[in-house]
């Protein structure tokens, strides 16, 4: 459905067309005319308004008032452009010319509609009848108007005849709608781009709290709506919106200006005001603000194209009285030819004769009432030059040039001199697709009928009392929505950006904006970001979250801090000490092994186990090496290796010790029948392999089913890299299995703790296993309750204690004898020790009750003495009996017994037994 405003405009147009013939002649009297083959119309605001009339009895033409120099200069620009086109090769080669009929809109919509009726009706004589013989050609196109409100109304009337209309200053966004205004074109960009440029300037300058003053009507409201929507999208808040009536001469005009001034006084934080008002409205507003004593020196006025080039807004004030003015103006051209035209205007009698506006201009009085003050050509030219604006003149020239090229395109294909051969809609079609040139540049209308060249940004400046309003400091390019600042003016615009126009101060990094309900989004509180959140820019709407797996932050942080990766590192002092102990242990093991290899034939080495001692030393090397894997950044492979290597190494060590412990058990006093069975089952290396095989099976199942792996435990500010043991059950079974072996060793060795000193390792085994069990018993609660990077150090300490316990108890005493007690490391010394121990045992046994022993002929009764001295090997040798008819054998069993005074002894390094060569001399059995 057509909007109500459009219907009202059509009613006004129809009422004008239905008026009496006597009045129509009055309505269409043109102020400036010139003949030609193609006639174009012109509509300019030669006057600023109309006189109000109370006579509404019949339609009548209103009396125009207040001569407008700007509009008059624009009309002269059209006349000059038409004359220039007629002299150009574009038209002279075709032998055609352009004519014009220019009307005065008087800055009034109704007057403009009455004037534009001449553009849509055939010419008639003064009597009211149609003069078909002397009628002028119809209007093929219309140039104007400057006001968007007037252009909108006129465009609807011209749509009836499809007469193309080209505006040189109307920028309302609605005029780009080709469904509603199919014949409207313009040589200026739409306000959509102007408001976009304004918003971009505000954003670049960080002005987020602004006010808007606009004029009532289609232009002002359309610009206000466009600016408000784009500003809101860019985070700019509009503190207030004030609309001034089109005519301030009405009774409500003065109160409206006073209301705007009061609003500005109530908003001191609004240092930037965007204005789409008219020049006269701004002039009255500045005067009102000055009357209120409101200082404007720090305020920035962003002026639209409607008043950015008008000095009249200053009135009798200076630029410092109103503040800073940043204006958006259209692109300009070269005014040299037009200025030359104005200088010689008084010599052009043809123009003066057919131009009533020019006659009125020359008859204008000055302040003293002298009607001939501008009659001189020099004074007239100076006044016109001061009121000619390069951007508007250039836009008018573009409009005329576009029509000239469109007409040339049509007339190159048909005869244009014959009336009726060219129609307005043909010119419209040619305009839409034509490309024309002006001052060496090519231009064309886009699909919306606009020529969008961007804007010049001007900064008003006062130099020695002379105000320059045309100082271009930047160019706006609508394609990429950016400004390019001209050289030498960057500092001026940068200084202007020091003005602060915000509702609330910017929130620094580390804070976010919190807007209260019902308030503008630009008015907010700054709240600190919570822990593990941050904001790294100013004025952020919300804080960003840190990656809590790797980062952290305190309250009010502007960034996240990487969490410290913690593990039992190589540089840690405690780790260095433990590693040094591990390295020392490996060195000691290697030295002991070398010493034992060098003295492998000595009784001490044989008593220490011979080959078994080398296996124990090898297992201790593996155990010491496993401790090294508890230091450094853990990896899955490292987690698997350290536990398995320790488990297998120490299992091998304890298994060898178990064999030595079982030897003690077999050597101890037992039932002879049971002892014989155990001797047959006693296979040292088979036992070792079996014990280690069970541990290998446990570790294999652990690695296959649920193996240890690297794990990262996240804390508030740190990330702990540690090993997850996978299955704690498997871990416990592995350690428990070693503990069971250690208990067996402890039990077996404990029984033989009183055997001869040089052979008795039971005390050392007992002490080392007790130390191992105690350390691991303490390890369990500490391991369960401890967390952090030093948890691997706990197990590492226990491993080192266990290793050093075995090394100290089993090997260091032997090394002491080998190195410092060499006289004890002989066969005779060992035999003497055994003899003394046996003799002591016999003496002690005489005090105990006798035990009857049944004897059998051919059998000897043996008394067993457990000597915990493994690997003591002696070759077959005769030994002098220490007592009459006694024979001592050191070996696994007696290979041969000589009933004479000498006996043959073979030692397999397991235990020592003593026998009497003559059984009938033995009357009691003594056992220890």
C-alpha atoms as one frame of an Amber mdcrd trajectory, in Angstrom:
protein
   0.000   0.000   0.000   1.283   3.506  -0.862   2.330   5.453   2.245   0.019
   8.236   3.488   2.664  10.876   2.719   2.720   9.828  -0.938  -1.083  10.075
  -1.154  -1.074  13.589   0.309   1.565  14.697  -2.191  -0.507  13.363  -5.084
  -3.610  15.183  -3.787  -1.662  18.447  -3.768  -0.493  17.816  -7.325  -4.018
  17.038  -8.591  -5.441  20.113  -6.891  -2.879  22.253  -8.684  -3.719  20.711
 -12.036  -7.433  21.334 -11.530  -7.132  25.079 -10.812  -8.586  27.701 -13.148
  -6.845  28.682 -16.379  -6.392  32.274 -15.264  -4.280  31.100 -12.342  -2.222
  28.527 -14.205  -0.490  31.234 -16.134   0.642  32.794 -12.892   1.930  29.492
 -11.555   4.207  28.686 -14.458   5.904  31.979 -15.128   9.589  31.147 -15.464
  12.199  33.401 -13.944  14.937  32.608 -16.506  14.538  31.193 -20.005  16.567
  30.483 -23.111  15.482  28.888 -26.409  16.863  25.623 -27.769  16.053  22.407
 -29.589  15.892  20.489 -26.300  14.534  22.363 -23.284  15.536  21.400 -19.766
  13.918  22.759 -16.655  15.575  24.132 -13.564  14.274  24.384 -10.012  16.326
  26.462  -7.578  15.699  28.091  -4.207  16.191  31.699  -5.352  14.368  32.807
  -2.172  14.551  31.413   1.339  10.789  31.166   1.902   7.330  32.583   1.267
   5.225  35.184   3.001   2.517  33.723   5.158  -1.009  34.516   4.017  -4.310
  34.196   5.806  -6.304  34.240   2.541  -7.292  30.641   1.847 -10.448  31.414
  -0.151  -8.864  30.349  -3.440  -5.596  28.882  -4.690  -3.021  31.570  -5.267
   0.686  31.986  -5.737   2.513  32.821  -2.529   4.857  35.761  -2.399   8.525
  34.698  -2.130  10.718  36.442   0.436  14.374  36.846   1.404  16.605  36.591
  -1.650  18.945  33.559  -1.403  22.394  34.161  -2.851  23.304  30.481  -2.724
  20.280  29.404  -4.780  20.775  32.241  -7.243  24.420  31.281  -7.761  23.366
  27.687  -8.398  20.892  28.856 -11.075  23.682  30.854 -12.724  25.834  27.705
 -12.637  23.147  25.884 -14.647  22.925  28.713 -17.181  26.696  28.731 -17.550
  26.782  24.926 -17.939  24.072  25.015 -20.651  25.941  27.678 -22.581  29.178
  25.684 -22.237  27.445  22.509 -23.495  26.053  24.337 -26.514  29.590  25.332
 -27.444  31.025  21.831 -26.908  31.651  19.395 -29.791  29.156  17.004 -28.199
  26.238  19.153 -29.470  27.773  21.368 -32.165  28.630  18.377 -34.346  24.942
  17.444 -34.336  23.740  21.006 -34.879  21.452  21.043 -31.870  21.297  23.214
 -28.774  19.917  23.145 -25.276  17.489  25.650 -23.851  16.227  26.112 -20.316
  13.333  27.307 -18.206  14.276  27.984 -14.606  11.762  28.394 -11.793  12.091
  29.546  -8.201  11.013  27.004  -5.574  11.216  29.656  -2.842  12.382  26.851
  -0.501   8.724  25.843  -0.244   7.169  22.545  -1.339   3.862  24.049  -2.469
   5.552  26.752  -4.494   7.834  24.174  -6.046   4.867  22.054  -7.083   3.155
  25.051  -8.680   6.356  25.866 -10.535   6.933  22.299 -11.686   3.436  22.220
 -13.172   4.991  24.178 -16.023   7.279  21.201 -16.683   4.364  18.796 -17.235
   1.853  21.014 -19.207   2.040  22.591 -22.650   2.750  26.299 -22.796  -0.289
  28.650 -23.077  -0.653  32.353 -23.660  -1.543  34.870 -20.992  -5.189  34.687
 -21.801  -5.375  31.149 -20.798  -5.841  29.501 -24.184  -3.361  27.141 -25.680
  -1.055  28.636 -28.249  -0.273  25.702 -30.485   1.543  27.731 -33.124   3.990
  29.565 -30.859   4.253  27.070 -27.972   7.765  26.233 -26.736   9.039  22.668
 -26.776   8.175  20.470 -23.813  10.590  19.945 -20.968  12.823  16.892 -21.568
  14.532  16.889 -18.160  14.599  18.864 -14.918  17.597  19.878 -12.819  16.817
  20.358  -9.114  15.980  20.734  -6.411  18.508  21.218  -3.638  16.219  20.251
  -0.760  15.361  16.560  -0.472  11.879  17.386   0.741  11.145  19.433  -2.363
  12.804  16.880  -4.650  10.637  14.103  -3.241   7.444  16.066  -3.942   8.502
  17.207  -7.408   9.706  13.712  -8.332   6.227  12.311  -7.750   4.751  14.911
 -10.091   7.374  14.351 -12.785   6.797  10.588 -12.563   3.404  11.201 -14.207
   5.104  12.124 -17.493   8.333  10.110 -16.936  10.359  13.309 -17.059  13.875
  12.640 -15.728  14.915  14.712 -12.734  18.573  15.216 -11.754  19.234  16.738
  -8.340  22.539  18.332  -7.473  22.105  18.373  -3.677  19.208  16.155  -2.522
  20.696  13.286  -0.540  17.707  11.640   1.178  18.066   7.858   1.232  14.488
   7.322   0.144  15.233   8.815  -3.268  17.399   5.784  -4.125  14.238   3.650
  -4.188  13.642   3.231  -7.897  10.219   1.638  -7.373   8.910   4.859  -5.852
  11.100   7.333  -7.745  11.904   5.753 -11.120  12.746   9.052 -12.860  14.941
  10.529 -10.123  18.699  10.762 -10.574  21.348  12.743  -8.706  24.964  13.719
  -9.003  25.619  13.351  -5.272  25.843  10.285  -3.051  23.008   9.149  -0.838
  22.874  10.105   2.828  23.427   6.429   3.510  27.076   6.980   2.652  27.252
  10.322   4.433  25.931   8.868   7.681  28.247   5.894   7.240  31.171   8.271
   6.844  30.101  10.193   9.940  29.868   7.022  11.989  33.295   5.951  10.776
  34.752   9.322  11.789  33.187   9.009  15.249  34.539   5.481  15.620  38.034
   6.477  14.538  37.975   9.369  17.010  36.468   7.180  19.777  33.532   9.546
  20.207  30.864   7.215  21.543  28.522   9.673  23.274  27.022  12.120  20.777
  23.959  14.219  20.219  21.981  14.717  17.002  20.242  17.869  15.774  18.250
  17.622  12.569  15.640  19.452  10.584  12.081  18.310  10.267  11.038  16.807
   6.960  12.013  13.883   4.773  15.693  14.780   4.556  16.252  15.311   8.271
  14.292  12.319   9.501  15.733   9.983   6.873  19.283  11.043   7.761  18.506
  10.698  11.480  17.172   7.157  11.071  20.151   6.110   8.950  22.680   7.635
  11.340  21.046   6.155  14.420  20.937   2.613  13.036  24.561   2.691  11.854
  25.815   4.368  15.019  24.106   1.785  17.208  25.644  -1.020  15.153  29.091
   0.542  15.680  28.716   0.933  19.443  28.035   4.689  19.359  25.259   5.955
  21.582  22.996   8.892  20.814  22.486  10.872  23.999  19.686  12.999  22.556
  17.843  13.638  19.269  16.462  17.128  18.666  14.363  18.043  15.636  13.990
  21.662  14.520  10.975  22.812  12.461  11.644  23.736   8.841  10.560  27.320
   9.371  11.847  29.080  12.450   9.694  32.119  11.781   6.681  30.322  13.161
   5.733  30.882  16.803   7.082  27.443  17.801  10.429  27.993  16.032  11.995
  30.076  18.791  10.904  27.668  21.519  12.290  24.723  19.548  15.710  26.392
  19.300  15.597  27.192  23.018  14.734  23.558  23.763  17.768  22.309  21.803
  20.037  24.769  23.624  18.683  23.606  26.985  19.293  19.980  26.039  22.915
  20.763  25.148  23.399  22.521  28.488  22.037  19.501  30.372  24.485  17.150
  28.657  27.969  18.528  29.347  29.570  15.147  28.574  28.280  15.336  25.016
  31.217  17.055  23.367  30.270  16.009  19.809  27.032  16.979  18.065  26.039
  15.681  14.623  23.805  18.120  12.746  21.613  17.643   9.671  20.005  21.064
  10.117  19.770  23.955   7.699  22.195  26.905   7.801  19.628  29.330   9.191
  18.637  26.856  11.885  22.241  26.454  12.977  22.722  30.209  13.019  19.756
  30.702  15.384  20.943  27.803  17.541  24.435  29.267  17.935  22.981  32.614
  18.854  20.780  31.009  21.484  23.697  29.051  22.946  25.773  32.203  23.126
  22.920  34.012  24.864  22.799  31.281  27.508  26.502  31.794  28.172  27.222
  28.170  27.276  30.872  27.754  26.320  31.236  25.886  23.036  34.974  26.095
  22.579  35.546  22.381  23.298  32.505  21.085  21.426  32.857  19.470  18.004
  30.090  19.945  15.427  29.914  17.339  12.682  28.165  19.154   9.832  26.274
  17.448   7.043  26.457  18.665   3.458  23.377  20.842   4.092  25.371  23.499
   6.010  29.025  22.441   6.014  29.853  25.048   3.327  27.725  27.898   4.622
  29.396  30.797   6.425  26.083  32.383   7.322  25.743  30.060  10.325  28.354
  32.204  12.105  26.345  35.388  11.834  28.263  37.952  13.867  30.166  35.336
  15.866  33.699  34.105  15.466  34.681  30.471  15.044  35.980  30.096  18.634
  32.495  31.075  19.831  30.937  27.920  18.395  33.790  25.424  18.702  35.189
  23.074  16.088  33.308  22.303  12.872  34.052  19.185  10.831  32.062  19.224
   7.612  31.212  16.674   4.959  31.041  18.195   1.485  30.648  16.861  -2.006
  33.577  16.530  -4.367  34.570  19.748  -6.085  35.700  20.709  -9.554  37.481
  23.584 -11.253  35.628  26.891 -10.797  37.928  28.986 -12.993  35.541  29.058
 -15.955  32.546  29.786 -13.792  34.342  32.593 -11.975  35.252  34.088 -15.351
  31.604  33.835 -16.336  30.513  35.693 -13.195  33.070  38.425 -13.746  31.613
  39.112 -17.228  27.995  38.529 -16.328  27.008  42.187 -16.556  28.105  42.266
 -20.199  25.758  39.423 -21.198  22.611  41.307 -22.204  20.804  38.180 -23.414
  21.005  36.582 -20.018  19.963  39.750 -18.224  16.999  40.236 -20.556  15.577
  36.774 -20.021  16.448  36.453 -16.315  14.205  38.154 -13.809  16.269  36.701
 -10.962  19.328  38.586 -12.163  17.340  41.801 -12.366  16.173  41.304  -8.791
  19.748  40.643  -7.706  20.947  43.918  -9.193  18.151  45.765  -7.435  18.935
  44.419  -3.983  19.441  47.175  -1.357  22.260  47.225   1.170  21.894  47.841
   4.853  21.266  51.584   4.247  18.448  50.913   1.762  20.376  52.008  -1.359
  18.732  50.067  -4.215  21.714  50.480  -6.568  24.466  49.174  -4.303  25.132
  46.049  -6.399  24.632  47.698  -9.758  28.363  47.835 -10.424  29.755  44.727
 -12.083  32.705  44.510  -9.718  30.566  44.522  -6.571  28.100  42.065  -8.092
  30.827  39.686  -9.163  32.445  39.807  -5.712  29.154  38.984  -3.998  28.485
  36.103  -6.359  31.989  34.742  -6.011  31.697  34.750  -2.221  28.462  32.743
  -2.438  29.565  30.233  -5.048  30.500  26.850  -3.639  32.705  24.669  -5.747
  31.020  21.407  -4.793  27.473  22.539  -5.656  28.535  24.284  -8.877  30.380
  21.136  -9.940  27.322  18.965  -9.237  25.118  21.279 -11.346  27.620  21.145
 -14.181  27.625  17.336 -13.999  23.827  17.267 -14.270  23.858  19.471 -17.388
  26.723  17.465 -18.910  24.831  14.188 -18.332  21.755  15.568 -20.119  23.867
  16.910 -22.980  25.495  13.538 -23.557  22.167  11.697 -23.316  20.580  14.092
 -25.857  23.584  13.717 -28.131  23.204   9.959 -27.986  19.537  10.219 -28.994
  20.019  12.867 -31.659  22.812  10.890 -33.291  20.121   8.362 -34.302  17.117
  10.584 -35.084  16.068  14.114 -35.996  15.801  16.163 -32.807  14.818  19.468
 -34.421  11.351  18.263 -35.300   9.038  18.814 -32.327   7.717  15.599 -30.803
  10.493  13.355 -32.091  12.166  13.234 -28.674  10.216  12.243 -25.580  11.236
  12.637 -21.896  11.239   8.887 -21.225  13.706   8.427 -24.081  16.032  10.895
 -22.424  15.546   9.021 -19.126  16.559   5.745 -20.736  19.608   7.345 -22.326
  20.647   8.862 -18.971  20.550   5.548 -17.161  22.999   3.910 -19.510  25.121
   6.841 -20.581  28.709   7.578 -19.625  29.729  11.212 -19.786  32.908  13.134
 -19.239  33.595  16.313 -17.316  36.968  17.919 -16.739  38.693  14.858 -18.126
  36.950  12.322 -15.872  34.266   9.816 -16.764  31.066   9.433 -14.769  27.980
   7.232 -14.868  24.849   6.691 -12.791  24.633   3.471 -10.785  21.589   1.217
 -10.556  20.067   3.491  -7.911  20.524   6.564 -10.078  23.339   7.992  -7.925
  26.856   9.140  -8.706  28.832   8.183  -5.606  32.231   9.866  -5.559  32.601
   9.997  -1.803  33.073  13.096   0.327  35.631  15.699   1.212  36.080  16.265
   4.942  36.638  19.923   5.780  37.804  21.507   9.002  36.761  25.097   9.640
  39.714  27.218  10.663  40.242  30.843  11.550  43.518  32.363  10.447  44.085
  35.980  11.504  40.373  36.601  11.714  39.657  35.092   8.289  37.517  31.975
   8.431  38.288  29.231   5.941  35.519  26.675   5.631  36.910  24.887   2.585
  40.088  23.451   4.099  39.949  19.791   3.051  41.711  17.605   5.601  40.618
  14.157   4.404  38.798  12.267   1.689  36.218   9.597   2.372  36.049   6.587
   0.078  32.717   4.754   0.328  33.996   1.592  -1.338  36.231   0.614   1.582
  34.646   2.922   4.175  37.892   4.666   5.061  39.512   8.095   5.201  42.670
   9.233   3.466  44.118  12.281   5.189  45.735  14.922   3.055  49.356  15.762
   3.659  49.949  18.616   6.069  46.531  18.304   7.743  47.045  15.101   9.717
  48.113  17.045  12.788  45.001  19.237  12.686  42.583  16.330  12.654  44.687
  14.421  15.214  44.504  17.333  17.654  40.754  17.332  17.210  40.629  13.682
  18.242  41.916  14.677  21.670  38.376  15.796  22.462  36.736  13.204  24.718
  33.039  12.552  24.225  32.070   9.458  26.185  29.416   8.615  28.740  31.724
   6.419  30.802  35.478   6.172  30.834  36.949   3.302  28.887  37.357   0.042
  30.726  41.006  -0.884  30.827  42.241  -4.365  29.924  41.417  -6.711  32.764
  37.895  -5.307  33.113  34.625  -5.602  31.230  31.640  -3.348  30.738  28.520
  -3.934  32.789  25.563  -1.889  31.619  22.750  -1.163  34.029  19.289  -2.134
  32.924  17.481   0.633  31.072  20.614   2.707  30.384  22.558   3.315  27.207
  25.108   0.694  26.353  27.750   3.439  26.411  27.018   4.151  30.078  28.423
   1.321  32.130  30.520   0.217  35.067  33.926  -1.390  34.750  34.060  -4.733
  36.554  37.205  -6.780  37.103  37.426 -10.081  35.289  37.185 -13.088  37.593
  39.917 -15.652  38.073  40.871 -17.594  34.952  39.236 -14.915  32.803  40.788
 -11.926  31.086  40.147  -9.014  28.746  42.991  -7.844  26.524  41.310  -4.818
  24.953  39.560  -1.739  26.213  35.791  -1.633  26.553  35.222  -5.357  26.170
  31.653  -6.490  26.744  32.727  -9.681  28.450  35.858 -11.371  29.640  37.410
 -14.210  27.744  38.105 -17.541  29.363  41.593 -18.921  29.759  42.377 -22.449
  28.682  42.370 -23.822  32.209  44.295 -26.893  31.120  47.321 -24.782  30.266
  46.661 -21.218  31.479  45.514 -19.284  34.518  44.938 -15.683  35.528  44.256
 -13.654  38.636  41.248 -11.410  39.104  41.441  -8.358  36.855  44.002  -9.836
  34.486  44.584  -8.563  30.975  45.963 -11.873  29.787  46.484 -15.486  30.709
  49.679 -16.846  32.183  50.886 -20.228  31.088  50.746 -22.695  33.922  54.120
 -23.785  35.180  54.971 -27.307  34.108  56.260 -29.124  37.169  58.104 -32.415
  37.368  61.071 -33.856  39.225  63.584 -32.102  36.991  67.261 -32.694  36.473
  68.051 -29.230  37.832  66.300 -29.819  41.131  68.787 -29.901  44.034  67.201
 -32.964  45.589  67.276 -34.751  42.242  70.954 -33.903  41.830  71.739 -35.460
  45.223  69.781 -38.619  44.444  71.335 -38.921  41.002  74.757 -38.493  42.539
  73.979 -41.303  44.982  72.768 -43.489  42.122  75.925 -42.807  40.145  78.036
 -43.478  43.226  76.211 -46.747  43.766  76.893 -47.858  40.195  80.566 -46.976
  40.560  80.815 -48.869  43.865  79.111 -51.911  42.366  81.511 -51.925  39.432
  84.506 -51.571  41.768  83.285 -54.381  44.011  82.660 -56.576  40.989  86.141
 -55.924  39.677  87.626 -56.663  43.115  85.703 -59.929  43.410  86.743 -61.015
  39.927  90.339 -60.331  40.757  90.122 -62.369  44.005  87.660 -64.999  42.829
  89.870 -67.880  44.121  90.101 -66.567  47.660  88.056 -68.076  50.502  86.224
 -64.763  51.173  84.911 -64.496  47.613  83.956 -68.158  47.588  82.282 -67.729
  50.974  80.346 -64.704  49.498  78.777 -66.983  46.916  81.183 -67.058  44.050
  79.240 -66.618  40.767  76.094 -65.679  42.655  77.817 -62.583  43.992  78.431
 -61.366  40.440  74.753 -61.874  39.607  73.757 -59.884  42.690  76.108 -57.075
  41.700  74.699 -57.063  38.161  71.137 -56.807  39.516  72.179 -53.898  41.733
  73.471 -52.038  38.665  70.043 -52.426  37.052  68.338 -51.264  40.220  70.563
 -48.179  40.474  69.923 -47.405  36.790  66.151 -47.695  37.300  66.353 -44.876
  39.859  67.604 -42.531  37.143  64.335 -42.942  35.223  62.442 -41.308  38.089
  64.018 -37.934  37.211  63.079 -35.651  34.289  59.939 -35.006  32.276  58.103
 -38.308  32.312  57.157 -40.052  29.102  55.056 -43.155  28.666  58.153 -45.200
  27.828  59.996 -43.835  30.845  57.044 -44.647  33.107  57.036 -48.249  31.926
  60.801 -48.749  32.060  61.481 -47.429  35.557  59.058 -49.705  37.414  59.687
 -52.825  35.356  63.462 -52.404  35.444  63.471 -51.985  39.207  61.064 -54.871
  39.756  63.052 -57.340  37.689  66.458 -56.171  38.913  65.635 -56.308  42.577
  63.749 -59.568  42.176  66.927 -61.081  40.713  68.945 -59.672  43.622  66.591
 -61.003  46.296  66.334 -64.373  44.511  70.093 -64.823  44.754  69.995 -63.874
  48.408  67.133 -66.350  48.828  69.359 -69.118  47.504  72.014 -68.210  50.048
  69.342 -68.181  52.752  68.075 -71.619  51.740  71.644 -72.904  51.968  71.625
 -71.827  55.586  68.315 -73.567  56.097  69.693 -76.791  54.685  72.860 -76.527
  56.754  70.893 -75.985  59.914  69.861 -78.837  62.162  66.935 -80.653  60.646
  65.490 -84.046  60.563  67.861 -86.177  58.480  65.074 -87.463  56.259  63.710
 -83.989  55.556  67.233 -82.698  54.956  67.821 -85.332  52.317  64.654 -84.272
  50.467  65.574 -80.578  50.593  69.079 -81.319  49.368  67.685 -83.005  46.304
  65.288 -80.080  45.656  67.960 -77.491  46.209  68.936 -76.256  42.721  70.256
 -72.661  43.071  70.000 -71.443  39.491  66.670 -73.146  38.897  65.273 -71.395
  41.966  66.579 -68.047  40.757  65.084 -68.498  37.308  61.747 -69.542  38.762
  61.546 -66.526  41.089  62.478 -64.098  38.315  60.087 -65.779  35.863  57.141
 -65.155  38.173  58.052 -61.471  38.369  58.443 -61.321  34.576  54.951 -62.739
  34.238  53.563 -60.121  36.644  55.221 -57.247  34.782  54.142 -58.571  31.392
  50.498 -58.745  32.446  50.827 -55.243  33.906  52.234 -53.798  30.679  49.697
 -55.565  28.477  46.531 -54.966  30.452  47.023 -51.569  32.053  50.517 -50.233
  31.668  51.975 -47.096  33.298  51.698 -43.951  31.196  52.340 -40.238  31.289
  49.686 -38.127  33.010  49.210 -34.385  33.403  47.456 -33.275  36.595  46.113
 -29.742  36.346  46.238 -27.461  39.384  45.336 -23.793  39.797  48.619 -22.359
  38.551  50.651 -25.416  37.663  50.501 -28.573  35.597  52.130 -31.599  37.185
  53.655 -34.050  34.713  53.785 -37.407  36.400  53.448 -41.101  35.755  50.146
 -42.852  36.189  51.009 -46.357  37.328  48.054 -47.698  35.400  47.056 -50.564
  37.624  47.887 -49.927  41.257  47.025 -53.572  41.919  49.771 -54.729  39.560
  52.164 -52.231  41.111  51.329 -53.579  44.553  51.688 -57.207  43.419  55.132
 -56.470  42.004  56.362 -54.875  45.228  54.558 -57.454  47.367  56.192 -60.305
  45.533  59.648 -58.882  46.282  58.590 -58.404  49.895  57.548 -62.074  50.157
  60.934 -63.181  48.851  62.604 -60.839  51.323  60.556 -62.304  54.192  61.578
 -65.824  53.242  65.211 -64.707  53.131  64.815 -63.057  56.500  63.251 -66.160
  58.074  65.869 -68.557  56.738  68.788 -66.335  57.622  67.473 -65.608  61.089
  67.864 -69.241  62.106  71.570 -69.304  61.269  72.547 -66.065  62.894  74.915
 -67.858  65.454  77.109 -69.824  63.064  80.921 -69.337  62.819  81.726 -65.696
  62.119  83.803 -66.169  58.998  81.100 -68.318  57.445  78.033 -66.666  58.877
  76.267 -64.342  56.391  72.936 -64.908  58.081  73.359 -61.804  60.184  74.072
 -59.690  57.105  71.152 -61.166  55.181  68.900 -60.630  58.179  69.928 -57.014
  58.553  69.713 -56.159  54.820  66.276 -57.740  54.428  65.069 -56.075  57.589
  66.268 -52.727  56.234  64.536 -53.396  52.921  61.249 -54.371  54.555  61.236
 -51.409  56.904  61.959 -48.922  54.140  59.198 -50.258  51.903  56.742 -50.476
  54.770  57.329 -46.776  55.370  57.133 -46.113  51.634  53.534 -47.288  51.285
  51.819 -44.676  53.531  54.145 -41.931  52.351  53.485 -42.783  48.703  49.726
 -42.870  49.230  49.538 -39.563  51.092  52.155 -37.608  49.126  51.452 -35.707
  45.926  53.399 -33.312  43.793  56.580 -33.345  41.841  58.573 -34.975  44.675
  56.489 -38.151  44.695  58.973 -39.956  42.371  61.731 -38.951  44.779  60.052
 -40.974  47.541  60.326 -44.217  45.598  63.778 -43.244  44.402  64.964 -42.832
  48.020  63.562 -46.233  49.000  65.258 -47.879  46.016  68.582 -46.335  46.963
  68.165 -47.439  50.600  67.454 -50.987  49.469  70.390 -51.043  47.075  72.850
 -49.592  49.548  71.545 -51.960  52.223  72.381 -55.005  50.099  75.692 -53.532
  48.995  76.735 -52.574  52.533  75.684 -55.782  54.247  76.767 -58.338  51.658
  79.843 -56.901  50.020  81.515 -54.129  51.984  82.588 -56.453  54.864  84.123
 -58.869  52.307  85.901 -55.987  50.599  87.286 -54.923  53.961  88.708 -58.395
  54.592  90.139 -58.652  51.072  91.795 -55.234  51.232  92.723 -54.752  54.881
  92.574 -58.216  56.540  94.408 -60.351  54.028  95.668 -62.733  56.728  92.052
 -63.777  57.301  91.527 -64.508  53.635  93.336 -67.890  53.730  92.248 -71.522
  53.911  94.013 -72.142  57.183  92.350 -69.140  58.792  88.926 -70.371  57.736
  89.647 -73.948  58.958  90.898 -72.640  62.245  87.701 -70.647  62.668  85.622
 -73.734  61.992  87.634 -75.842  64.409  87.335 -73.297  67.182  83.625 -73.033
  66.612  83.265 -76.885  66.707  85.397 -77.191  69.798  83.369 -74.538  71.515
  80.260 -76.379  70.527  81.504 -79.667  72.044  82.447 -77.955  75.275  79.072
 -76.316  75.510  77.302 -79.581  74.784  78.874 -81.405  77.725  76.708 -79.428
  80.082  73.483 -80.472  78.481  71.641 -83.746  78.955  72.931 -86.719  77.059
  70.982 -88.089  74.226  70.962 -91.765  73.450  71.768 -92.511  69.905  71.207
 -95.885  68.351  74.130 -97.114  66.343  74.347 -99.562  63.553  77.409-101.363
  62.389  78.987 -99.772  59.323  77.235 -96.460  60.005  78.559 -93.286  61.480
  76.577 -90.730  63.399  77.051 -87.215  62.109  76.649 -83.917  63.961  75.772
 -81.117  61.601  77.106 -77.587  62.083  75.637 -74.919  59.890  78.381 -72.725
  58.417  76.930 -69.830  56.418  79.935 -69.489  54.163  78.918 -70.306  50.580
  81.262 -70.961  47.697  84.154 -72.007  49.893  85.792 -74.537  47.631  88.715
 -76.739  48.652  90.427 -79.307  46.518  91.004 -82.845  47.758  93.585 -82.595
  50.511  94.514 -84.565  53.604  93.880 -82.735  56.836  95.423 -83.506  60.170
  92.626 -84.263  62.584  92.320 -81.708  65.311  91.397 -84.478  67.781  92.251
 -88.147  67.870  90.328 -90.115  65.286  88.311 -87.027  64.102  87.852 -86.067
  60.454  86.271 -82.720  59.300  84.891 -82.405  55.866  83.837 -79.145  54.291
  81.485 -79.862  51.451  78.062 -80.788  50.290  78.599 -84.399  51.211  81.422
 -86.787  52.007  82.900 -88.276  48.862  85.187 -90.782  50.705  86.086 -91.520
  54.312  89.342 -93.153  55.222  89.052 -95.017  58.571  92.772 -94.494  59.055
  94.241 -91.362  60.458  93.752 -89.377  57.256  90.496 -88.670  55.370  89.653
 -87.323  51.931  87.501 -84.196  51.808  85.601 -82.736  48.818  83.880 -79.352
  49.203  80.998 -78.192  46.986  80.627 -75.002  48.906  77.300 -75.545  50.593
  77.859 -76.453  54.228  80.295 -78.144  56.616  79.711 -81.388  58.501  81.827
 -82.949  61.126  82.102 -86.744  61.579  84.032 -89.100  63.769  86.069 -91.685
  61.881  85.416 -94.184  64.560  81.748 -94.259  65.392  82.126 -96.291  68.606
  84.072 -93.404  70.192  81.012 -91.096  69.833  78.647 -91.353  72.716  76.481
 -88.262  72.221  75.405 -86.008  69.430  76.029 -82.317  69.799  74.259 -79.833
  67.691  74.285 -76.063  67.520
